[in-house]
Amino acid sequence: MTLLSRLYGVRPTLRHRVGVRRDVEIPAADGVRLLATHYYPMGQRRPPLVLLRSPYGRGSALDRIPKLLAERGYQVLYQSLRGTAGSGGRFDGFVIDPADADGTLSWLRAQPWFGGELATWGASYLGYAQWELAARDVPEWKVALIQDAPSEFARTFMYPGGVFALGNALGWVQLVDTMFTGGHSLIRQFLAVPGADRRLRRATHTLPVTDADRVLTGRRVPWFQEWIAHGPDEAYWQRMNHRANTGRMPPVVHLQGGWYDLFLPGMLEDHARLLAAGRRVRLLIGPWGHGKGLYTRAGMRDTLATLDAALLGRDGPTGTRVFVTGADQWRDLPEWPPAHQPTPWYPYAGGGLGRDPADRGAPPSRYRYDPADPTPTIGGTTVGMSAGPADNRALEARADVLTFTGPPLAADVEAIGPVRVRLYARSTTAHADYVARLCEVDGRGRSRNLCDGALRVGPDSEADGVRVLDIELWPLAHRFRAGNRIRLQISSGAHPRYGRDPSHSAAIDHEIFHDPDHRSAVWLPLIEGSS
């Protein structure tokens, strides 16, 4: 473990020998047997405990984190949720049975080695499980360390903008299926990698979508079928909505996210709610995709410093710290979002983008979207190695993608905060999807994505058929370099990141208006001093 501590730059002053108890049985409140691994620093009497609750198995790469923590003087209880890695009961996707936490807490309080101080840790599902833990009062809970996990599931993962997140949903189905069928063995998971991308690609193109899980895994996945059967506003999703638990979160919460993480907008909403509830919140946002920040020096150091401050009384980081892309530097902010000026940039007929509204009489821009050849996605907030910035030139060369590009910037322009797009649009169908993406174009013509967002709309328009659409894009902290250009993309698909609208199969014609009576625009959060 000394090697791992050196890798992260977090070597402890005193390195403890680590003891391990495997396959510890913990009874859930309903009698189901849950399994856990207990790590502890040898020679320490009742040190603080870090709890991790996971569906992803034990004995995997995540075991490095518990050992690193135990080496630093913490106990770690790494538990498998029901239906996973030997724990009894049935796994049900993102529905976590409350009996798991109820039984675990009762059992933990009865253990002679538990000293009465508790922290929780984890990324993605392990972070989401922390929000579920707050469904009950836990007075021993001192700090929650959450990476890439919001308290609410439907809007933040499954239906952002009302559009089903097909690629990310099936990607997670494939991940879980590979783990479960391989007995959580790393070797078996590694052997399953060849052909995985091909199977996922075939599944994402399967119609109807109800057959996609069978194409991917060879069988029906009950919770995937539930996801596609229920729209984002249905009561079904309340079982996966833990926002009401905010007031029972511990006194200190560390939130870590990435600019290219699918959960970032939801996590920032949680940040605001936690502050309003009187919690002390450390917010760290880096240049990462989903789950990547935890395994960086910046992410690990910041998280461990918060843990040590909460449980050992040491000085720890406070406030907000973000990585400004383009400038390639970390920035400490007094708040999120920082003071900024929402500034519109207007698209023009012919593909221009500027600070002045278009002239009267400007014709609309037009494109045709064909669900038989859906507009693909490149980079962005996808799950997996392809997340992040990418060269968008091949995407922008398609006839079903509009681009609006500003002139070369005379000076650096810095934008930190929320980004939104308003479109005045008309289509030949009552239902339609719209995708907006913000890019920066360098001097060689490379167009790299910064953030995007999607919106699914139904029958709702003015007498002339023009809809007014407000699309919330992912937030950003970015410096546009002098000489580069700002670009706005508009399309009606980002497949397979977003699934095709099942209500139509024929091609759809779209118009985007940008005359003085229909001022489509993208609003950038300019920081004082930006031109």
BELJOQUI-V184421 format. One record per residue. SS is DSSP state (H for helix, E for strand, C for the rest). PSI is psi in whole degrees, 0 to 359 (none if undefined). OMEGA is omega as a letter, one per 40 degrees, with the letter a starting at -180 (none if undefined). Layout:
ss=(SS/SS)
psi=(PSI/PSI)
omega=(OMEGA/OMEGA)
This chain:
ss=(C/H/H/H/H/H/H/H/C/C/C/C/C/C/C/C/C/E/E/E/E/E/E/E/E/E/E/C/C/C/C/C/E/E/E/E/E/E/E/E/E/C/C/C/C/C/C/C/E/E/E/E/E/E/C/C/C/C/C/C/C/C/H/H/H/H/H/H/H/H/H/C/C/C/E/E/E/E/E/E/C/C/C/C/C/C/C/C/C/C/C/C/C/C/C/C/C/H/H/H/H/H/H/H/H/H/H/H/H/C/C/C/C/C/C/C/C/E/E/E/E/E/E/C/H/H/H/H/H/H/H/H/H/C/C/C/C/C/C/C/E/E/E/E/E/E/E/C/C/C/C/E/C/H/H/H/H/H/C/H/H/H/C/C/C/H/H/H/H/H/H/H/H/H/H/H/H/H/H/H/H/C/C/C/C/H/H/H/H/H/H/C/C/C/C/H/H/H/H/H/H/H/H/H/C/C/C/C/H/H/H/H/H/H/H/H/H/C/C/C/C/H/H/H/H/H/H/H/H/C/C/C/C/C/H/H/H/H/H/H/E/C/H/H/H/H/H/H/C/C/C/E/E/E/E/E/E/E/E/E/C/C/C/H/H/H/H/H/H/H/H/H/H/H/H/H/C/C/C/E/E/E/E/E/E/E/E/E/E/C/C/C/H/H/H/C/H/H/H/H/H/H/H/H/H/H/H/H/H/H/H/H/C/C/C/C/C/C/C/E/E/E/E/E/E/C/C/C/E/E/E/E/E/C/C/C/C/C/C/C/E/E/E/E/E/E/E/C/C/C/C/E/E/E/C/C/C/C/C/C/C/C/C/C/E/E/E/E/E/C/H/H/H/C/C/E/C/C/C/E/C/C/C/C/C/C/C/E/C/C/E/C/H/H/H/H/C/C/C/C/C/E/E/E/E/C/C/C/C/C/C/C/E/E/E/E/E/E/E/E/E/E/E/E/E/E/E/C/C/C/C/E/E/E/E/E/E/E/E/E/E/C/C/C/C/C/E/E/E/E/E/E/E/E/E/E/E/C/C/C/C/C/C/C/C/C/E/E/E/E/E/E/E/E/E/E/E/E/E/E/C/C/C/C/E/E/E/E/E/E/E/C/C/C/E/C/C/C/C/C/C/C/C/C/C/C/C/E/E/E/E/E/E/C/C/C/C/C/C/C/E/E/E/E/E/E/C/C/C/C/C)
psi=(339/322/315/319/321/320/317/351/36/37/130/155/318/120/120/145/145/128/152/131/119/157/45/128/129/124/125/167/336/10/350/138/123/143/148/162/132/118/141/147/121/139/356/141/111/54/166/151/136/125/128/128/122/149/1/10/167/161/16/194/333/342/340/326/311/319/322/319/317/324/330/358/9/147/152/130/111/105/142/126/163/142/9/141/43/346/144/179/188/131/136/52/232/13/114/123/124/340/334/306/319/312/321/317/318/316/316/318/340/356/132/339/355/124/4/6/127/137/158/152/147/156/154/240/325/331/319/323/334/323/322/326/328/8/346/162/130/87/336/347/117/328/140/128/101/125/128/50/116/170/343/141/318/305/329/335/310/321/59/127/13/3/130/126/73/309/315/322/311/328/321/322/315/318/311/318/319/320/313/313/336/10/28/21/129/325/314/324/320/319/338/351/313/125/351/315/320/316/319/320/318/321/320/340/2/134/137/162/336/343/358/321/324/320/323/316/347/4/169/139/108/315/333/319/323/319/315/346/343/126/166/340/6/156/338/322/349/333/343/16/111/21/329/348/0/318/351/9/159/171/330/133/130/119/124/130/180/150/338/26/134/335/0/312/318/323/323/328/319/321/313/319/321/318/318/333/5/15/151/116/129/124/124/124/122/180/56/164/189/128/2/331/329/326/36/159/316/315/315/315/316/318/315/324/322/319/312/322/319/324/338/0/18/168/139/169/149/165/209/137/126/153/123/107/156/314/339/52/150/146/128/129/149/338/168/132/157/168/129/168/107/115/123/143/129/133/148/155/136/355/11/169/127/176/343/140/156/158/157/141/1/129/156/159/145/149/162/131/129/112/343/340/69/144/124/173/148/123/209/218/35/155/132/189/342/359/152/194/148/162/118/8/323/321/316/346/349/150/343/18/122/142/140/120/132/172/166/134/136/338/166/143/125/130/125/115/199/151/135/156/135/127/140/111/152/140/168/5/157/330/140/156/148/138/129/138/135/133/163/131/123/183/341/3/1/130/113/130/142/313/162/177/162/160/131/129/153/197/100/106/169/178/330/6/3/126/150/115/127/117/122/120/167/147/170/164/104/144/113/124/145/137/338/172/149/135/139/126/142/131/188/23/156/65/137/8/315/135/156/146/120/356/353/155/347/162/150/132/136/148/134/120/145/44/175/336/349/78/79/146/159/130/121/140/81/137/146/133/343/142/none)
omega=(i/i/i/i/i/a/a/a/a/i/i/i/i/a/a/i/a/i/a/i/a/i/i/a/i/a/i/a/i/i/i/a/i/i/a/i/a/i/a/i/a/i/i/a/i/i/i/a/i/a/i/i/a/i/a/i/i/a/i/i/i/i/i/a/i/a/i/i/i/i/a/i/i/i/i/i/a/a/i/i/a/i/a/i/i/i/a/i/a/i/a/i/a/i/a/a/a/i/i/a/a/a/a/a/i/i/a/a/a/a/a/a/i/a/i/i/a/i/i/a/i/a/i/a/i/i/i/i/i/i/i/i/a/i/i/i/i/a/i/a/a/a/i/a/a/i/i/a/i/i/a/a/a/a/a/i/a/a/i/a/a/a/a/a/a/a/a/i/i/i/i/i/a/i/a/a/i/i/a/a/i/i/a/i/i/i/i/i/i/a/a/a/i/a/a/i/i/i/i/i/i/a/a/i/a/i/e/a/i/i/a/a/i/i/a/a/a/a/i/i/a/a/i/i/i/a/a/a/a/i/a/a/a/a/i/a/a/i/a/a/a/i/a/a/a/a/i/i/a/a/a/i/i/i/i/i/i/a/a/i/a/a/a/a/i/i/i/i/i/i/a/a/i/i/i/i/i/i/i/a/i/a/i/i/a/a/a/i/a/i/a/a/a/a/i/i/a/a/a/a/a/a/i/i/i/i/a/i/a/a/a/i/i/i/a/a/i/i/a/i/a/i/i/i/a/i/i/i/i/a/i/a/i/a/i/e/i/i/a/i/i/a/a/i/a/i/a/i/a/i/i/i/a/a/i/i/a/i/i/i/i/a/i/i/a/i/i/i/a/a/i/i/a/i/a/i/i/i/i/a/i/i/i/a/a/a/i/a/i/i/a/a/i/i/a/i/a/a/a/i/i/i/i/a/i/i/i/a/i/a/i/i/a/a/i/i/a/i/i/i/i/i/i/a/i/a/a/i/i/i/a/i/i/i/i/a/i/a/i/a/a/a/i/i/i/a/a/a/i/i/i/i/a/i/i/a/i/a/i/a/i/a/a/i/a/i/i/a/i/a/i/i/i/i/i/i/a/i/i/a/i/a/i/a/i/a/i/i/i/i/i/i/i/a/e/i/i/a/i/i/a/a/i/i/a/i/a/i/a/i/i/a/i/i/a/i/a/a/i/a/i/a/i/a/a/i/a/a/i/a/none)
